[in-house]
Amino acid sequence: MFFLTGTSLLQIVEVWNEVQSQQMNILKAFYVDMIVPLETNLEKDTKVVQAEQKRFLQQHKILSESYSKAASNMKKQRKKHKSNSKASNTVSNKEIKVSFCFTGCLRCLSISSDVG
């Protein structure tokens, strides 16, 4: 059996405390050297991303508004053109008929002038 004396127990406790102290120093160094810079960079990056997001949303809003305006203008023009095309369709059909009539009359006149 193994018996520990009081001085041996004190030495074990001292070594244990030293190991604990070294662990705390390592953790503090890790925190200062790694965690703090990462947190700082994260805060900076968050600000940059938020600014970029705000800028993007503003540009998107402007583009979206201009797209909506253009789309509504396009719908109006199509509607206007559609109503005009119905009217102009009848007009152009009449123009075509008149044109054929006129061409036919010219042919008749040219034939009669050739005969005479």
JOWO-V199041 format. One record per residue. SS is DSSP state (~ for helix, > for strand, _ for the rest). PHI is phi in whole degrees, -180 to 180 (NA if undefined). OMEGA is omega in degrees with one decimal (none if undefined). Layout:
ss,phi,omega
SS,PHI,OMEGA
SS,PHI,OMEGA
This chain:
ss,phi,omega
_,NA,-175.4
_,-109,-179.2
_,-114,178.7
_,-104,176.2
_,-90,-179.0
~,-64,-179.9
~,-68,178.0
~,-65,177.6
~,-63,178.3
~,-64,178.1
~,-65,178.2
~,-62,179.2
~,-64,178.9
~,-64,178.2
~,-63,178.5
~,-59,178.8
~,-63,178.6
~,-65,177.8
~,-61,178.1
~,-61,179.7
~,-63,178.2
~,-64,177.3
~,-61,178.9
~,-64,177.9
~,-63,178.4
~,-64,178.5
~,-63,178.1
~,-64,179.5
~,-63,177.7
~,-61,180.0
~,-63,-177.4
~,-69,-174.6
~,-82,-174.5
~,-115,-171.4
~,-70,-177.8
~,-60,177.6
~,-62,178.1
~,-64,177.9
~,-63,179.2
~,-63,178.8
~,-63,179.3
~,-63,178.0
~,-63,178.4
~,-63,-179.5
~,-62,178.6
~,-62,178.7
~,-64,179.9
~,-64,-179.1
~,-64,178.7
~,-64,178.0
~,-65,178.3
~,-64,179.1
~,-63,179.1
~,-62,179.3
~,-63,179.4
~,-61,-178.9
~,-64,177.4
~,-65,179.1
~,-64,179.7
~,-63,178.8
~,-63,179.3
~,-62,-179.9
~,-66,179.4
~,-64,178.2
~,-64,-179.9
~,-67,176.8
~,-64,179.8
~,-62,178.9
~,-63,179.8
~,-64,179.8
~,-65,179.2
~,-67,176.0
~,-62,179.1
~,-64,178.1
~,-63,178.5
~,-62,-179.0
~,-64,178.6
~,-63,179.6
~,-62,179.7
~,-63,-179.6
~,-65,-179.5
~,-64,178.7
~,-67,177.7
~,-69,-177.3
~,-69,175.6
~,-65,178.9
~,-68,-178.4
~,-72,176.2
~,-62,178.0
~,-66,177.7
~,-65,-177.9
~,-69,174.5
~,-63,177.3
~,-64,179.0
~,-62,179.9
~,-65,179.8
~,-63,178.9
~,-63,180.0
~,-63,178.1
~,-64,178.7
~,-61,-178.6
~,-62,179.0
~,-63,178.2
~,-62,179.0
~,-63,178.5
~,-62,178.2
~,-64,179.5
~,-60,-179.9
~,-65,-179.2
~,-70,178.3
~,-69,-178.3
~,-69,178.4
~,-74,177.2
~,-71,-177.5
~,-72,-172.6
_,-81,none
